């Protein structure tokens, strides 16, 4: 009982610390309109915007490592997503992109966020330790968590996040955007863990963000209408409504829950032959 209370206290404290610092870094990403920008590439000062993101990531990742060592690594990455939430919540929606920016810029930044999240996930796994319930294959082989067929298979599961986001993202409201990606990430995390049960789930945390970037890029390449006109006519695809940081925050939170959910299924599968 006391141990559980201690773990929950560390988790809540880490999320609160990360979210507070990230929220305080929000003004560094001001747009030329004088409001919080929708992303780094739309900020008034690229240098200050990058500084704000770096500060948020450093504090949130450090907090995630602490949580990972006290609880487990997946819970630590959930804390990382909670820390980034403090910044994501203050950022503008796609409406601001229609005034200053383009879907091509959004696609590039979303892709960069997928690399950042993959790197942060690797760091948290490196310092918090691997998951204990990831067993070698029947032949005793331990797949590489990044350069292996099993790892790439878990990344492919990120594609399942897109139809869920398409269904859930009905308006550009910030809460709904993060929630939509959370739901999509949860499905992707569950599927990725079940498809590749013998590999440490590192890349799956970045997979929904990667496919979100592809969706943004596809829309930017095929759209026949200016972005502002499409926004007014409500013709923007639901997949393009979440901003890059929405994809990053929602994916970390949702995939962590999905990977944790998959543990119960894998537990029963392993007990049967035993």
N, C-alpha and C positions, 0 to 999 in steps of 0.2 A: 504494500500500500504506500509506504513512504517512498519507495523507489519510484513508483509510478508518479507520485506527486512531484518528486524531484525532476523527473524527465519532462513532465508537462510544463513545469516552471521554466526549465531551460529553453524549451521550445518556444513558449510564449514570449519569454524575455528576448530571445534571439530575433524573432520576427518583429517585435516591437522596436528593438534597436535598429535593425536593418531598415524597416519602413520609415522610422523617424529620420534617419540620416538621408535616405533616398528622397524623402519628401522635401527635406531642407535643400537638397541639391537641385530641385526642380527649377528654381529661378535661373539657373545657369543655362537652361535650354530655352530661353525666351525667343520667341519668333520676332521677325521684323515688325509685326503688328503690335508688339508690346504685351502679348499674352503668352501663356505657356504654349510652346510649340508642340506639334504632333510627333516630332522626331528630331534626331540629331541633324540630319541633312537639311531640315527646314529651319534650323535655329539661326538667330541673328549672328552669332559668333560660333563657328565650328569648333574652335579651340576650347572655349568655355563649355560648350555642350559636351564635348568629349570628356572634359575634366569632371563634369557632373556625373556622367555615366560611369566613369572609372571609379570615382569615390563611392558611388552607390554599390558597384560590383565588389570592390575591395571589402567594404564593411559587411555586406550581405554574405559574401563567400566565406569570410572569416567566421561569421556567426554560424553559417551552415556547417562548417568543419567541426565547430564545437558541438553542435546538435548531433552531427553524424557520429561523433565519438561517444556521446552520452546515450543516444538512442540507436539509430542505425543510419547508414548513408542516404537511403531514400528519404527518410524523414528530414535529414539535413538539407537535401535538395528542395524539399517542400518549404523549408524555412528560407532558402535562397529565393524561391518564388515569392514568398510572403514579404521578404525584404524589398524586392524590386517593385512589389505592388505599391509601395509608398510613392515611387516615382511615376509608375504607370497611371495611377489614379489622378495625378495632377496634370497629365499631358492632355493635349487637345485631341479631338476626333478627326475623322477624315474631312470634316467640313473645313478645317483650317488648311488642309492640303489643296483644296479647290482654290484658295486665295494665293497660296505661295507653295508651289511644289507640283509633283506629278506622280502618277502611279509607278513610273519607272524608278524614280527616286525611292519610293516606298519599297519597291521590290528589292532594290540593292541593299537598303538598310535592313530589311527583314532577313535577307540572306546573311548579312554580316552578324545579325543577332543569333542566327543558327550556329555560326562558328563560335561566337562568344559563349553561348550556352553549352555547346559541346566541350569547349575548353574548361569552363567552370565546373561542369559535371566531372570531367576527368580529374581536376584538382581536388574536388571534394572526395571522390573515390580514392584518390592517391593518399590523402592525409587522414581520412576517416576509416579507410579499410574497405575491403570487398564485402558483399553480402554473404552471410554464412549459409544461406539456403540455396546457393547456386552450386550445384554439384557437377563434376566432370561428366563427359559422355560415357556410355556403356563401355567404350574401349579405353577409358581412362584419359582421354584427350581433354585438355583445357583450352577452349577456343579463345583466341585473342579478342579482347573486348572492343577493338576498333578494326583491325585488319583480319577479318575472317568472314566466311559466308554467313555464319550465324549472326554476326553483328550487322551485316548488311541486310539480312532478313528482318531484323528488328526495326531497322530504319524504314524498310518498305511498309511496315505496319503503320507508320505515320500517315500514310495516304488515307487511312480510315478516318482520320480526324476531319478531313474536309467535308464529307457529307453531313457529319454531325454539326459542324460549324455552320454550314449552309442552312440547316434547319433551324438552329438556335439563334443565329444573328439576324434579327428582324429590324433593328434600328441601330444607329451609330452610338447610342448611349454607352458611356465608358463601362459601367457595371455589366451591361449585357454583353459587350464585346469580350471582356475578360472572362465572363461566365461561359460564353459560347466556346472559346478556345479551351477553357478548363474542361468542359464536357468532352470536346473532341480529343484533348490530350489524355483524358481518362480512358477513353476507348482505345486509343493508340497504345498507351502504356500497358493495358491489359492484354491486347493482342500481341504486342511485341514481346512481352514476357512469356506468353504461352507458346509463341512460335519459336522462340529461341531461349528455352529454359536453362541452357547450360553456359550462357555467356553473361558476363556482368553487364547490366542494362545501363550503359553509359550513353551511347549514341541515340537511344530512343527518346531521350529528353529533348534533343534538338530536332528530331524528325518532323513533328508537326510544324515547326517554324520553317523548316526547309521547304515543305510542300506549300506552306502559306506564301513563301517568296515566289515559288513557281506560279501560284495562282495570280499573284500581283503582276508578275512579268507577262503572263499570258494575256491578262486583261489590258495591260499597257500596249501590247503589240497588236491586239485585235480590235480595240475600241474604235468606233467610227465617230464618236461624239467627244467634244471637249469635256474634261472632267467636271467642270462647274455645271455645265448643261446636264450632264448625266446625274449629278447630285440633285439638282432642282427637280428633274423628272423622276427621281427615285429609281433610276435605271442601273445603279451600281450593284454589282453582284454582292451577295452577303459575304462571300469569301474575301472581298476587298475592303470590307468595312473595318475589320480589326487593324489597328496600326502595328508597326513592328514590335513595339514594347508590349502591346497587348498579347501578341503571339508568344513573346518570350515569357512573360509573367504567367499567362494562362497555361502554357505548355509545361512549365516547371511544376506548377501546382497540380495540374490534372494528371500528368504522367506519373508523378509520385503516388497519387491515390490509386491509379490504375495498376501500377506495379505492385503496390501493397495488396490490392484486391486479388491479383493473380496468385498471390502466395497461398491462398486457401485452396484454389483449384489444384495447384501443383502439389500441395501437401497430400491431398487425397489420392492423386495419381501415383505418388511415390509409396504410399502406404499399402496399396493394393498388392503389388508383387511381394512386398515384405511379408 
